[in-house]
Amino acid sequence: MGDSNTLLNVAGLTVWFQADGERSWAVNGASFSVGRGETVCIVGESGCGKTVSALSIMGLVKTPPGRIAAGKIMFEGKNLLSLNDAEMQQIRGRRIAMVFQEPLASLNPVFTIGDQISEAITVHEKLAPEALRARVLELLRAVGIPSPDERLGSYPHQLSGGQRQRVMIAMALACEPDLIIADEPTTALDVTIQAQILNLLKSIKEDRGLSLLYITHDLGVVASIADRVYVMYAGCVVEQGEVGDVFLEPRHPYTKGLLASLPDRARRGMPLTGIPGYVPGRFGRPVGCPFEPRCSEAEKECHIEFPQFLDWGKGHMARCPVLYSREKRR
């Protein structure tokens, strides 16, 4: 992807948290990018660093106990890590917005949804009361809230889970951002509502021409919405590429393991397997490949040296020299 088409570029992001006198490494040199008008997914199991990466982009990693120890977060050529709080406040919400996983924990229970969406707007814009109300109603209609005039005075607990998530999306759209980060926004919803929220995000992205960074552990979601995907494990990206390439020809043992454990395989009469072992602890950074203790393809050098990205063509890259060398010997 050319620089002129790159909206967000995260390079070498490293984040740790201080816990019990030790450093817990949440993100370990992660790099990824999002192009203009592009949908990018970051996928991985719980604890792999997806959400911390997103919070780092938004400037929401609490210090202490957290610290962004290394890396750059370039947004339209500007390093967000170099901005002060006031400068970051101008980016957050206006240029980059975030939809969090659990809306009931994100919405204030003592304010109406009309007040909360209004606040998301007035932080960045000064509108007359009539114009502000009209904007809020427009946003509620855009996200499919029925009877928006009546819902202005509703409190979060009076809405269903799907409606609360639609309110969160409306707040994210309030100032027409260039990039929306959605952190597993359908996890707490039933399957039917999940599909509705995904379709809503896809239509909003297409209609408004914005970019979407979607964080999930659900490979089915990745297949349905993403242009490109980054697979994370133990704080680092282990594979990246266009969705079709990664899903049809995975080049890292971890990605292969994720795809082999999809329940849909059993329904199609294919063998269903799990990934043995456990995710490595966060205390202490791994010297070699972090997946090596669980990897059936591992060789001696995997325990000694942290693997670099190897190019399989068309931007499809993976951190596995073992599979790469075997393929090249064929």
Order of alpha helices (4+ residues) and beta strands (2+ residues): beta-beta-beta-alpha-beta-beta-alpha-beta-alpha-alpha-alpha-alpha-alpha-beta-alpha-beta-alpha-beta-beta-alpha-alpha-alpha-beta-beta-alpha
